[in-house]
Amino acid sequence: MIVENVQFRKLMKEFREEGLLEVSNAKGATTVFVELAVFALLCWGLASVEAFGLWFWVIQILAGCSLFRWFVILHECGHKTLFRASMTNSVVGHVASVLCLVPYIPWRNIHMQHHRWVGVIDKDPTQKHLLNLQKASEVQNRLFRIVWKLWLPIPFAMFLFEVFWGYPVAMLKEKRTKDAWKGAGSVLVCVLGQLLAIEALGLKGWATYFLPMLAVFYFLIENMNLPQHSELFPYLSDTHPDPIPFSAQDDITRSTHLPDWISTVLALNFNRHTEHHMFATAPWYSLNEIRRRLLREGYEFPHEVEFVHFMWELRQRDPLTIYRDALPKSSDAAQ
């Protein structure tokens, strides 16, 4: 575990000097244009084959993978690690948001709070909804178990819409009017983008061509996200009122191992999650090298797992054991 601040600062200095934390506009533009070309080619392919035939479903799976990479592009824009200019990141982030249906500004603001408060579950806006499992009814628990065993990404889709699409309402409740309006603007961009697609394709065409790839995307994003913090939420703010420093976040995050080429082609290294949390200013194309450097330094990832095996084993377990029973107990409950 990299908990020694001196060692962490040393690595940060070395990575910065070696350019691993440097954002390249050329690499960012290449990432975007390659994905645009891939997505356009897949859309052409869908228009060229019979709907619901074999090749239709093959292309839909590939298109769902593209939507996932658009989400990773949005993720990079939120961290300002795709382009150097904030405005460029914002424009590309909003374009990506239309495709993956994750409003950009709500996601960016919430995700920054996740990096600050990860491990302190009631402060982390991407994790605190798990506390609701402690109040769920038996019917809700049974439904959760069913969709979990069937690998249906319904809970994660609900989470995306509740947390990110619901961001403007949440900000209004907190009397943060400026944030609410900005969030609403991002939601409107997503809505208008999809309405333009419906206008062009018709509602039936839009449902035929977009909804299947969206379902594939939801499947991918759920299964890429679930390992990252499962059973790694040790604190509540009443016992741990301060954020966990980046140098110690390797103990509350999990990377999932895939061969480098699969990690790059499928997920733009999104599975390198521990590396990302410790060095959040590193662009996606630096994460594999950062991992190799850490391993050469003798660092051992405390929670890294092999992706396919871990997800298969996780799905065989009771999700309530993973996400309810593993929650930290408040100081009042402990007494």
C-alpha positions in Angstrom: 0.0 0.0 0.0 1.4 3.4 -0.9 0.6 5.2 2.4 4.0 6.8 2.9 3.6 10.4 1.7 7.3 10.7 0.9 7.2 7.7 -1.5 3.9 8.8 -3.1 5.3 12.3 -3.7 8.4 10.7 -5.2 6.4 8.7 -7.6 4.2 11.7 -8.5 7.4 13.7 -9.3 8.9 10.9 -11.4 5.6 10.3 -13.3 5.3 14.0 -14.0 8.9 14.2 -15.2 8.4 11.2 -17.5 5.3 12.7 -19.0 2.9 10.1 -17.7 0.7 12.9 -16.2 0.9 15.1 -19.3 -2.3 15.6 -21.3 -1.7 15.5 -25.1 -4.2 17.3 -27.3 -3.1 15.1 -30.2 -3.8 11.9 -28.3 -7.1 13.2 -27.1 -8.1 14.2 -30.6 -7.0 10.8 -31.9 -9.1 9.1 -29.2 -12.2 11.0 -30.2 -11.8 10.8 -34.0 -11.0 7.0 -33.9 -14.2 6.4 -31.8 -16.2 8.7 -34.1 -15.0 6.6 -37.1 -15.7 3.3 -35.4 -19.2 4.4 -34.3 -20.0 5.8 -37.8 -18.9 2.6 -39.4 -21.0 0.5 -37.0 -24.1 2.7 -37.7 -23.5 2.2 -41.5 -23.2 -1.5 -40.8 -26.5 -1.5 -38.9 -28.2 0.3 -41.8 -26.8 -2.3 -44.3 -28.0 -5.5 -42.6 -31.3 -7.0 -41.9 -32.8 -5.9 -38.6 -32.6 -8.5 -35.9 -30.6 -10.9 -38.0 -27.3 -12.4 -36.9 -25.1 -9.6 -38.1 -27.4 -7.0 -36.6 -26.8 -8.5 -33.2 -23.0 -8.8 -33.8 -22.9 -5.1 -34.7 -25.1 -4.1 -31.8 -22.7 -5.7 -29.4 -19.8 -3.9 -31.0 -21.8 -0.6 -30.9 -22.6 -1.2 -27.2 -18.8 -1.5 -26.7 -18.4 1.8 -28.5 -21.0 3.5 -26.3 -19.0 2.3 -23.3 -15.8 3.9 -24.7 -17.8 7.1 -25.3 -18.6 6.9 -21.6 -14.8 6.6 -20.8 -14.2 9.6 -23.1 -16.8 11.5 -21.0 -14.9 10.3 -17.9 -11.6 11.6 -19.3 -13.2 15.0 -20.1 -14.6 15.3 -16.6 -11.0 14.8 -15.2 -9.7 17.3 -17.9 -7.3 14.5 -19.0 -8.5 14.3 -22.7 -7.6 17.9 -23.7 -5.7 20.7 -22.0 -8.5 23.3 -22.5 -11.5 23.0 -20.2 -13.8 24.2 -23.0 -12.7 21.5 -25.3 -13.2 18.9 -22.6 -16.7 20.3 -21.9 -17.8 20.3 -25.6 -16.5 16.7 -26.2 -18.0 15.6 -22.9 -21.4 16.8 -23.9 -21.2 15.1 -27.3 -20.2 11.8 -25.5 -23.1 12.3 -23.1 -25.7 12.2 -25.8 -24.5 8.8 -27.0 -24.1 7.2 -23.6 -27.0 9.0 -21.9 -25.0 10.2 -18.9 -25.4 14.0 -18.5 -22.0 15.5 -18.5 -22.0 18.2 -15.8 -23.9 16.1 -13.3 -21.6 13.2 -13.9 -18.4 15.5 -13.7 -19.5 17.2 -10.4 -20.6 14.0 -8.7 -17.6 12.0 -9.9 -15.2 14.6 -8.4 -17.0 14.2 -5.0 -16.5 10.4 -5.4 -12.8 10.8 -5.8 -12.8 13.1 -2.7 -14.9 10.9 -0.5 -14.4 7.3 -1.7 -14.4 4.9 1.2 -16.6 7.2 3.4 -19.8 5.8 2.1 -22.4 8.3 3.3 -20.3 11.2 1.8 -19.6 9.5 -1.5 -22.6 10.4 -3.8 -22.0 7.4 -6.0 -22.1 4.9 -3.1 -24.4 6.3 -0.4 -27.5 4.9 -2.1 -26.3 1.5 -0.9 -27.4 2.5 2.6 -31.0 2.3 1.4 -30.5 -1.5 1.2 -30.6 -1.6 5.0 -34.3 -0.4 4.7 -35.4 -2.4 1.7 -38.4 -4.7 2.0 -38.3 -8.4 1.5 -39.9 -8.1 -1.9 -37.3 -5.5 -3.0 -34.5 -7.9 -1.7 -36.0 -10.8 -3.7 -36.2 -8.7 -6.9 -32.6 -7.6 -6.4 -31.4 -11.2 -6.1 -33.3 -12.2 -9.2 -31.9 -9.4 -11.5 -28.4 -10.0 -10.0 -28.5 -13.7 -10.8 -29.7 -13.0 -14.3 -27.0 -10.4 -14.9 -29.6 -7.8 -15.8 -28.2 -4.3 -15.4 -31.5 -2.8 -14.2 -30.1 -1.6 -10.8 -27.2 0.2 -12.5 -29.5 1.8 -15.1 -31.7 3.0 -12.3 -28.7 4.4 -10.4 -27.6 6.3 -13.5 -30.9 8.0 -13.9 -31.6 8.6 -10.2 -28.2 10.1 -9.4 -27.1 11.8 -12.6 -30.4 12.7 -14.3 -31.8 13.6 -10.9 -28.9 15.9 -10.1 -30.7 19.2 -11.0 -33.6 18.4 -8.6 -31.1 17.4 -5.9 -29.3 20.7 -6.3 -32.5 22.6 -6.0 -33.3 20.8 -2.8 -29.9 21.9 -1.5 -30.6 25.5 -2.7 -27.7 25.3 -5.1 -29.5 27.0 -7.9 -26.5 27.7 -10.1 -25.5 24.0 -10.1 -29.1 23.0 -10.7 -29.3 25.1 -13.8 -26.0 23.9 -15.2 -27.0 20.3 -14.5 -30.4 20.9 -16.2 -28.6 22.2 -19.2 -26.6 19.0 -19.5 -29.7 16.9 -19.1 -31.4 19.0 -21.9 -28.4 18.3 -24.2 -28.9 14.6 -23.8 -32.7 14.9 -24.3 -32.4 17.1 -27.4 -29.7 14.9 -28.9 -31.9 11.8 -28.6 -35.0 13.8 -29.9 -33.0 14.6 -33.0 -32.2 11.0 -33.5 -35.9 10.1 -33.1 -36.8 12.8 -35.6 -34.3 11.3 -38.1 -35.1 7.6 -37.6 -38.7 7.7 -36.3 -39.5 6.3 -33.0 -39.6 2.7 -34.2 -36.2 3.1 -36.0 -34.7 4.7 -33.0 -35.9 1.9 -30.7 -34.7 -0.7 -33.1 -31.2 0.6 -33.6 -30.4 2.5 -30.4 -32.0 0.6 -27.6 -30.2 -2.7 -28.1 -26.7 -1.1 -28.1 -27.8 0.9 -25.1 -28.7 -2.3 -23.3 -25.2 -3.7 -24.2 -23.7 -0.5 -22.8 -25.6 -0.9 -19.5 -24.4 -4.5 -19.2 -20.8 -3.4 -19.8 -20.8 -0.4 -17.6 -22.4 -2.3 -14.7 -19.9 -5.1 -14.8 -16.9 -2.8 -15.3 -18.0 -0.7 -12.4 -19.1 -3.3 -9.9 -15.7 -4.8 -9.0 -14.1 -1.4 -8.4 -15.5 -0.8 -4.9 -17.5 -3.9 -4.0 -17.1 -4.6 -0.2 -14.5 -1.8 -0.1 -16.5 0.9 1.7 -15.1 0.8 5.3 -16.2 4.1 6.8 -19.1 6.4 7.7 -18.4 10.0 8.3 -19.3 9.8 12.0 -16.2 7.7 12.6 -14.1 9.0 9.7 -15.0 12.7 9.1 -12.0 13.4 6.8 -11.4 12.3 3.1 -9.0 9.5 2.5 -5.9 10.8 0.8 -5.1 9.7 -2.7 -1.9 8.0 -1.5 -4.1 5.6 0.6 -7.0 5.1 -1.8 -5.4 1.9 -3.1 -6.8 0.2 0.0 -10.4 1.1 -1.0 -10.3 0.6 -4.8 -9.9 -2.4 -7.0 -8.4 -2.8 -10.4 -9.5 -5.7 -12.6 -6.8 -7.3 -14.7 -7.2 -7.8 -18.4 -4.4 -8.1 -21.0 -3.1 -4.7 -21.9 -4.5 -4.8 -25.5 -8.0 -5.9 -24.3 -7.9 -3.2 -21.6 -7.0 -0.6 -24.2 -9.3 -1.7 -27.1 -12.4 -2.6 -25.0 -12.3 -0.1 -22.2 -9.6 2.6 -22.7 -8.0 1.2 -19.5 -11.1 2.0 -17.4 -10.4 -1.2 -15.5 -7.1 0.3 -14.2 -9.1 1.7 -11.3 -6.6 1.7 -8.4 -4.1 3.4 -10.6 -6.7 6.0 -11.6 -7.6 6.8 -8.0 -4.1 7.2 -6.9 -3.0 9.2 -10.0 -6.3 10.8 -11.0 -4.6 13.4 -13.3 -3.1 10.7 -15.5 -4.8 10.3 -18.9 -6.1 6.9 -19.9 -3.2 6.1 -22.2 -0.7 6.4 -19.3 -2.4 4.0 -16.9 -0.8 0.8 -18.3 2.6 2.2 -18.0 1.9 3.6 -14.5 0.9 0.0 -13.5 4.1 -1.4 -15.0 6.2 1.2 -13.2 4.5 0.5 -9.9 5.1 -3.2 -10.3 8.8 -2.6 -11.0 9.0 -0.5 -7.8 7.9 -3.7 -6.0 4.3 -2.4 -5.3 1.7 -5.0 -4.8 -1.9 -4.1 -5.6 -3.9 -5.1 -2.5 -7.2 -5.9 -4.3 -6.4 -6.4 -8.0 -8.4 -9.4 -9.4 -8.7 -11.1 -12.8 -11.8 -9.6 -14.3 -13.8 -12.5 -15.8 -13.2 -14.9 -12.9 -14.0 -12.2 -10.3 -17.2 -11.2 -11.9 -18.4 -14.8 -12.3 -17.6 -15.5 -8.7 -19.3 -12.3 -7.6 -22.5 -13.2 -9.4 -22.7 -16.5 -7.6 -22.9 -14.8 -4.3 -25.8 -13.2 -2.5 -25.8 -9.5 -3.5 -27.1 -8.5 -0.1 -24.1 -10.0 1.5 -21.9 -8.0 -0.8 -23.7 -4.6 -0.8 -25.8 -4.6 2.4 -24.0 -6.7 5.0 -20.6 -5.3 4.2 -21.7 -1.8 4.9 -20.0 -0.1 7.8 -21.9 0.3 11.1 -22.5 3.7 12.6 -21.1 4.5 16.0 -24.7 4.5 17.4 -25.3 1.0 16.0 -22.1 -0.2 17.4 -23.1 0.9 20.8 
